[in-house]
Amino acid sequence: MKIKKYFQLNLKYFIGIFYLSKFKEYKNKKKVILTLTPRHKNMGDHAIAFASKKFIEENFKDYNFIELDMVDLYKYGIALKSFLTPDDIIMILGGGNMGDMYLQDEEQRRFIINKFRKNKIISLPQTISFSDTERGRKELEKSKKAYNSHEKLLLTAREKKSFEIMKKNFNESNVIEVPDIVLYLNEIKNESREYILLCLRKDKEGVLSQEFKENIRLLLMKKYKKVKVIDTVFKKNIDKNTRDLNLKRLLTDIRKSQLVITDRLHGMIFCVITGTPCLVLGTFNHKVTGVYKWVEGLKHVKMVTQEELNEDLINICDKIINSKIEKYNFSKEFDKLIDSIQNLN
């Protein structure tokens, strides 16, 4: 089975020999290639792709920008490699998929690291979580072997626990801690606040029961009348051609909210970048609680527990709705990322 999967990945890659002219316009030009951007339904990942592109285009202006999504990477990878120069930089999309929960993403990351050994590779801000199981330990060893064999790899962790795990398992000198890349954005605009917004997980990362979510919704309806329920995972797949429009619509929904209650990491981050009051609940791992540390000084974004909401939901909501919307600025943190990329040898 393992041999079959390895063969399939490499076959897809070598088919790229038929597209050797794809990147000829970039020959002998400096390039930043953003890889593993999504084609799926999760708008959190699409926001990461949008923010990553903006970060690259604003801070690496003397480089040409190329994006290869999850499919394009294999389709055009060998063609791209034929036009790469030592000055080119490969960036791997950040997120929360470094580990064995989303193993396909981890395998794709290793594939890039193994195939492009002569170039700087930047793994943009990630949460790492390998399970304490036989499979988790085995997959961690595979990642250690791949990551530690690359001399120009920079790993970036978006919260403290991931930073510590990466330092312990990978080359410590090439690991830094920076915020989630979506916090690079500023999307504050004036919108009328129309409703309370519930944005709660329905997948394997969620820990809230359906009963709890429904009780919260009913209590909010009694007090605030208009309550809207959404998810940052859409019903249809999104690609790089439809990403911007769908993200714009989602951020408008956030901005129109008096308050957002969410257990989604990017539900919280969308509130930060749009200046929207937010109550955030944790999930099963350190992803949400860890990234919250970057924004815990903001009065309009507050982490709460299920117990607190069960005991005093309306008072907590009223207080956060009436809190001052505070400005945020992570430019110094992202300057550190820019410097680390430029100084990576």
RODO-2510 file (C-alpha; in nm, 4 decimals, decimal comma):
residues 345
     n   res          X          Y          Z
     1     m     0,0000     0,0000     0,0000
     2     k     0,2815     0,2411     0,0916
     3     i     0,4707     0,1566    -0,2267
     4     k     0,1535     0,2085    -0,4310
     5     k     0,0949     0,5535    -0,2771
     6     y     0,4589     0,6540    -0,3326
     7     f     0,4359     0,5406    -0,6941
     8     q     0,1113     0,7317    -0,7501
     9     l     0,2562     1,0556    -0,6123
    10     n     0,5713     1,0295    -0,8193
    11     l     0,3796     0,9305    -1,1333
    12     k     0,1668     1,2447    -1,1035
    13     y     0,4851     1,4459    -1,0574
    14     f     0,6700     1,2976    -1,3566
    15     i     0,3701     1,3495    -1,5845
    16     g     0,4732     1,7158    -1,5560
    17     i     0,7385     1,6485    -1,8179
    18     f     0,4614     1,7137    -2,0735
    19     y     0,4245     2,0718    -1,9451
    20     l     0,7879     2,1845    -1,9653
    21     s     0,6946     2,5042    -2,1491
    22     k     0,4474     2,6078    -1,8761
    23     f     0,6926     2,8349    -1,6900
    24     k     0,9305     2,9385    -1,9679
    25     e     0,8317     3,3055    -1,9220
    26     y     0,9909     3,2868    -1,5754
    27     k     1,3250     3,1526    -1,6941
    28     n     1,6149     3,3353    -1,5231
    29     k     1,3682     3,5468    -1,3232
    30     k     1,3428     3,5435    -0,9441
    31     k     1,0339     3,3605    -0,8238
    32     v     0,8369     3,2879    -0,5082
    33     i     0,6201     2,9800    -0,5484
    34     l     0,3294     2,9419    -0,3055
    35     t     0,2356     2,5738    -0,2896
    36     l    -0,0429     2,3545    -0,1513
    37     t    -0,3152     2,6199    -0,1757
    38     p    -0,6624     2,4653    -0,1381
    39     r    -0,9364     2,3602    -0,3742
    40     h    -1,1686     2,2505    -0,0956
    41     k    -1,4511     2,4125     0,1042
    42     n    -1,2678     2,5470     0,4106
    43     m    -1,2570     2,9276     0,3930
    44     g    -1,0049     2,9419     0,6765
    45     d    -0,7504     2,7802     0,4464
    46     h    -0,8543     3,0048     0,1593
    47     a    -0,8030     3,3077     0,3837
    48     i    -0,4530     3,1767     0,4582
    49     a    -0,3866     3,1512     0,0843
    50     f    -0,5217     3,5034     0,0237
    51     a    -0,3137     3,6505     0,3072
    52     s    -0,0018     3,4572     0,2014
    53     k    -0,0262     3,5921    -0,1513
    54     k    -0,0673     3,9468    -0,0199
    55     f     0,2276     3,9011     0,2170
    56     i     0,4505     3,7750    -0,0652
    57     e     0,3489     4,0384    -0,3194
    58     e     0,3961     4,3241    -0,0727
    59     n     0,7277     4,2100     0,0747
    60     f     0,9026     4,0319    -0,2128
    61     k     0,8313     4,2810    -0,4895
    62     d     1,1372     4,1910    -0,6945
    63     y     1,0135     3,8315    -0,7252
    64     n     0,7535     3,6916    -0,9635
    65     f     0,4644     3,5209    -0,7848
    66     i     0,3498     3,1707    -0,8842
    67     e     0,0753     2,9735    -0,7117
    68     l     0,0457     2,5958    -0,7337
    69     d    -0,2538     2,4435    -0,5598
    70     m    -0,2818     2,0875    -0,4303
    71     v    -0,3394     1,9478    -0,7792
    72     d    -0,1109     2,1801    -0,9770
    73     l     0,1851     2,0887    -0,7576
    74     y     0,2018     1,7412    -0,9091
    75     k     0,0821     1,8388    -1,2538
    76     y     0,3400     2,1140    -1,3044
    77     g     0,6052     2,0374    -1,0396
    78     i     0,8683     1,8890    -1,2709
    79     a     0,8107     2,1656    -1,5252
    80     l     0,8607     2,4270    -1,2564
    81     k     1,1751     2,2573    -1,1287
    82     s     1,3306     2,2810    -1,4742
    83     f     1,3079     2,6625    -1,4536
    84     l     1,4063     2,7083    -1,0879
    85     t     1,7193     2,9020    -0,9975
    86     p     1,9020     2,8996    -0,6596
    87     d     1,7475     3,2406    -0,5829
    88     d     1,3903     3,1128    -0,6035
    89     i     1,1885     3,0566    -0,2860
    90     i     0,9246     2,7898    -0,2286
    91     m     0,6605     2,8635     0,0337
    92     i     0,4265     2,5971     0,1691
    93     l     0,0835     2,7136     0,2802
    94     g     0,0371     2,7452     0,6553
    95     g    -0,2554     2,6220     0,8636
    96     g    -0,3306     2,3442     1,1087
    97     n    -0,2474     2,0334     0,9100
    98     m     0,1084     1,9493     1,0193
    99     g     0,0675     1,6090     1,1802
   100     d    -0,1149     1,2811     1,1320
   101     m    -0,4765     1,4022     1,1544
   102     y    -0,4638     1,5387     0,7993
   103     l    -0,2028     1,2951     0,6749
   104     q    -0,2437     1,3681     0,3053
   105     d    -0,1374     1,7284     0,3678
   106     e     0,1636     1,6131     0,5689
   107     e     0,2652     1,3726     0,2930
   108     q     0,2402     1,6507     0,0357
   109     r     0,4590     1,8728     0,2529
   110     r     0,7254     1,6016     0,2789
   111     f     0,7033     1,5500    -0,0975
   112     i     0,7880     1,9163    -0,1632
   113     i     1,0744     1,9138     0,0865
   114     n     1,2212     1,6002    -0,0693
   115     k     1,1843     1,7136    -0,4314
   116     f     1,3136     2,0708    -0,4023
   117     r     1,6393     2,0401    -0,2076
   118     k     1,8364     2,3223    -0,3693
   119     n     1,5947     2,6041    -0,2866
   120     k     1,4871     2,7839     0,0254
   121     i     1,1622     2,6308     0,1512
   122     i     0,9436     2,8241     0,3932
   123     s     0,6657     2,6436     0,5767
   124     l     0,4342     2,9339     0,6594
   125     p     0,2776     2,9556     1,0104
   126     q     0,1517     2,6140     1,1181
   127     t     0,0089     2,4259     1,4129
   128     i     0,1730     2,0860     1,4594
   129     s    -0,0073     1,7955     1,6261
   130     f     0,1121     1,4371     1,5959
   131     s    -0,1031     1,2027     1,8029
   132     d     0,0513     0,9981     2,0843
   133     t    -0,0282     0,6737     1,9035
   134     e     0,1771     0,4186     1,7123
   135     r     0,0717     0,5826     1,3868
   136     g     0,1408     0,9341     1,5159
   137     r     0,4892     0,8449     1,6375
   138     k     0,5689     0,6651     1,3109
   139     e     0,4550     0,9602     1,1001
   140     l     0,6509     1,2050     1,3163
   141     e     0,9678     1,0049     1,2494
   142     k     0,9007     1,0253     0,8757
   143     s     0,8606     1,4022     0,8974
   144     k     1,1753     1,4380     1,1081
   145     k     1,3713     1,2469     0,8455
   146     a     1,2402     1,4659     0,5622
   147     y     1,2575     1,8030     0,7381
   148     n     1,5958     1,7570     0,9006
   149     s     1,7570     1,6503     0,5747
   150     h     1,6834     1,9843     0,4071
   151     e     1,9505     2,2475     0,4677
   152     k     1,7420     2,5493     0,3653
   153     l     1,4111     2,4782     0,5374
   154     l     1,2458     2,7362     0,7642
   155     l     0,9578     2,6160     0,9832
   156     t     0,7233     2,8724     1,1353
   157     a     0,4887     2,7955     1,4246
   158     r     0,1814     3,0086     1,4860
   159     e     0,1642     2,9408     1,8593
   160     k     0,3938     2,8550     2,1487
   161     k     0,3231     2,4827     2,1873
   162     s     0,3856     2,4150     1,8180
   163     f     0,7031     2,6237     1,8401
   164     e     0,8289     2,4048     2,1247
   165     i     0,7382     2,0805     1,9458
   166     m     0,9124     2,1960     1,6278
   167     k     1,2258     2,3040     1,8152
   168     k     1,2407     1,9674     1,9917
   169     n     1,2008     1,7559     1,6796
   170     f     1,3484     1,9635     1,3971
   171     n     1,6569     2,1780     1,3463
   172     e     1,6145     2,4382     1,6178
   173     s     1,8005     2,7132     1,4329
   174     n     1,5427     2,7026     1,1521
   175     v     1,2268     2,7359     1,3635
   176     i     1,0565     3,0634     1,4537
   177     e     0,7228     3,1647     1,6056
   178     v     0,4994     3,4142     1,4207
   179     p     0,1215     3,4768     1,4144
   180     d    -0,1207     3,3051     1,1809
   181     i    -0,0648     3,4702     0,8416
   182     v    -0,4292     3,5873     0,8218
   183     l    -0,3448     3,8351     1,0995
   184     y    -0,1349     4,0115     0,8352
   185     l    -0,4626     4,1446     0,6918
   186     n    -0,6608     4,4507     0,7981
   187     e    -1,0221     4,4297     0,6856
   188     i    -1,1846     4,6857     0,9177
   189     k    -1,4656     4,8713     0,7373
   190     n    -1,7849     5,0393     0,8553
   191     e    -2,0877     4,8096     0,8425
   192     s    -2,4189     4,8228     1,0270
   193     r    -2,4324     4,5551     1,2987
   194     e    -2,7425     4,3475     1,2316
   195     y    -2,7310     4,0139     1,4143
   196     i    -2,5595     3,7704     1,6474
   197     l    -2,3544     3,5179     1,4512
   198     l    -2,2912     3,1584     1,5561
   199     c    -1,9990     2,9927     1,3773
   200     l    -1,9404     2,6527     1,5393
   201     r    -1,7642     2,3402     1,4166
   202     k    -1,9431     2,0268     1,2980
   203     d    -1,6312     1,8206     1,2272
   204     k    -1,3865     1,5982     1,4156
   205     e    -1,2077     1,8930     1,5775
   206     g    -1,5207     2,0214     1,7514
   207     v    -1,5999     1,9339     2,1147
   208     l    -1,9356     2,1102     2,1613
   209     s    -2,2470     1,8949     2,1716
   210     q    -2,5404     1,9675     1,9432
   211     e    -2,7550     2,0161     2,2540
   212     f    -2,5212     2,2870     2,3853
   213     k    -2,5171     2,4676     2,0496
   214     e    -2,8956     2,4580     2,0194
   215     n    -2,9474     2,5824     2,3774
   216     i    -2,7154     2,8748     2,3103
   217     r    -2,8998     2,9610     1,9905
   218     l    -3,2412     2,9579     2,1609
   219     l    -3,1231     3,1755     2,4496
   220     l    -2,9715     3,4246     2,2092
   221     m    -3,2937     3,4346     2,0048
   222     k    -3,4928     3,5358     2,3136
   223     k    -3,2618     3,8282     2,3876
   224     y    -3,1365     3,9510     2,0509
   225     k    -3,4097     3,8233     1,8135
   226     k    -3,1906     3,7955     1,5044
   227     v    -2,9384     3,5115     1,5224
   228     k    -2,7576     3,3810     1,2168
   229     v    -2,5806     3,0433     1,1956
   230     i    -2,2951     2,9950     0,9496
   231     d    -1,9813     2,7874     0,9069
   232     t    -1,6473     2,8792     0,7551
   233     v    -1,6656     2,5509     0,5638
   234     f    -1,8837     2,6114     0,2587
   235     k    -2,1083     2,3632     0,0788
   236     k    -1,9150     2,3807    -0,2473
   237     n    -1,5469     2,3640    -0,3329
   238     i    -1,3598     2,6905    -0,3811
   239     d    -1,0475     2,7414    -0,5921
   240     k    -0,8077     3,0293    -0,6534
   241     n    -1,0438     3,1751    -0,9151
   242     t    -1,3411     3,2005    -0,6769
   243     r    -1,1477     3,2508    -0,3516
   244     d    -1,1448     3,6307    -0,3321
   245     l    -1,5167     3,6799    -0,3938
   246     n    -1,6211     3,4139    -0,1439
   247     l    -1,3821     3,5472     0,1203
   248     k    -1,5144     3,8997     0,0665
   249     r    -1,8709     3,7789     0,1243
   250     l    -1,7736     3,5894     0,4382
   251     l    -1,5911     3,8877     0,5880
   252     t    -1,8965     4,1033     0,5159
   253     d    -2,1093     3,8566     0,7158
   254     i    -1,8617     3,8884     1,0029
   255     r    -1,8540     4,2700     0,9896
   256     k    -2,2340     4,2879     1,0026
   257     s    -2,2400     4,0965     1,3317
   258     q    -2,2938     4,2569     1,6700
   259     l    -2,1141     3,9563     1,8106
   260     v    -1,9649     3,6311     1,6807
   261     i    -1,9549     3,3187     1,8969
   262     t    -1,7156     3,0642     1,7493
   263     d    -1,4889     2,7693     1,8153
   264     r    -1,3190     2,8062     1,4766
   265     l    -0,9714     2,9540     1,4790
   266     h    -1,0335     3,1626     1,1710
   267     g    -1,3772     3,2575     1,2984
   268     m    -1,1855     3,4307     1,5783
   269     i    -0,9205     3,5726     1,3452
   270     f    -1,1843     3,7073     1,1053
   271     c    -1,3278     3,8991     1,4016
   272     v    -0,9857     4,0424     1,4834
   273     i    -0,9146     4,1634     1,1303
   274     t    -1,2665     4,3090     1,0841
   275     g    -1,2943     4,4687     1,4300
   276     t    -1,5919     4,2538     1,5352
   277     p    -1,6747     4,1531     1,8970
   278     c    -1,6074     3,7839     1,9499
   279     l    -1,6476     3,5096     2,2090
   280     v    -1,4245     3,2125     2,1306
   281     l    -1,4322     2,8587     2,2663
   282     g    -1,1501     2,6071     2,2519
   283     t    -1,1385     2,2779     2,0611
   284     f    -0,9693     1,9443     2,1328
   285     n    -0,6102     2,0650     2,0791
   286     h    -0,3906     2,3713     2,1329
   287     k    -0,4673     2,5409     1,8016
   288     v    -0,7299     2,7955     1,9100
   289     t    -0,6032     2,8554     2,2642
   290     g    -0,2464     2,8950     2,1391
   291     v    -0,3217     3,1477     1,8648
   292     y    -0,5525     3,3353     2,1045
   293     k    -0,2417     3,4357     2,3013
   294     w    -0,1523     3,6757     2,0162
   295     v    -0,4827     3,8643     2,0534
   296     e    -0,5776     3,8208     2,4196
   297     g    -0,4998     4,1876     2,4876
   298     l    -0,7899     4,2958     2,2660
   299     k    -1,0962     4,3751     2,4795
   300     h    -1,3450     4,2852     2,2069
   301     v    -1,2120     3,9286     2,1672
   302     k    -1,2546     3,7013     2,4689
   303     m    -1,2005     3,3303     2,5273
   304     v    -1,4735     3,1653     2,7330
   305     t    -1,5643     2,8151     2,8488
   306     q    -1,8862     2,6188     2,8012
   307     e    -1,9466     2,6449     3,1742
   308     e    -1,9253     3,0247     3,1667
   309     l    -2,1731     3,0477     2,8801
   310     n    -2,4105     2,8052     3,0512
   311     e    -2,4056     3,0152     3,3678
   312     d    -2,4105     3,3722     3,2352
   313     l    -2,4509     3,3803     2,8572
   314     i    -2,6448     3,7060     2,8142
   315     n    -2,4357     3,9160     3,0533
   316     i    -2,1150     3,7935     2,8884
   317     c    -2,2560     3,8750     2,5444
   318     d    -2,3756     4,2229     2,6471
   319     k    -2,0383     4,3058     2,7960
   320     i    -1,8393     4,2039     2,4893
   321     i    -2,0844     4,3737     2,2489
   322     n    -2,0313     4,7011     2,4359
   323     s    -1,6536     4,6674     2,4601
   324     k    -1,4153     4,9005     2,2814
   325     i    -1,2931     4,7825     1,9423
   326     e    -0,9155     4,7958     1,9664
   327     k    -0,6578     4,8207     1,6912
   328     y    -0,3979     4,5510     1,6414
   329     n    -0,0628     4,5520     1,4664
   330     f     0,1601     4,2511     1,4094
   331     s     0,3960     4,4216     1,1648
   332     k     0,6987     4,3608     1,3892
   333     e     0,6216     3,9894     1,4028
   334     f     0,5902     3,9633     1,0264
   335     d     0,9087     4,1691     0,9857
   336     k     1,0769     3,8873     1,1794
   337     l     0,9434     3,6393     0,9248
   338     i     1,0717     3,8497     0,6338
   339     d     1,4162     3,8790     0,7939
   340     s     1,4290     3,5050     0,8632
   341     i     1,3459     3,4240     0,5010
   342     q     1,6063     3,6662     0,3667
   343     n     1,8764     3,5386     0,6047
   344     l     1,8084     3,1691     0,5514
   345     n     2,1174     3,0023     0,4009
***
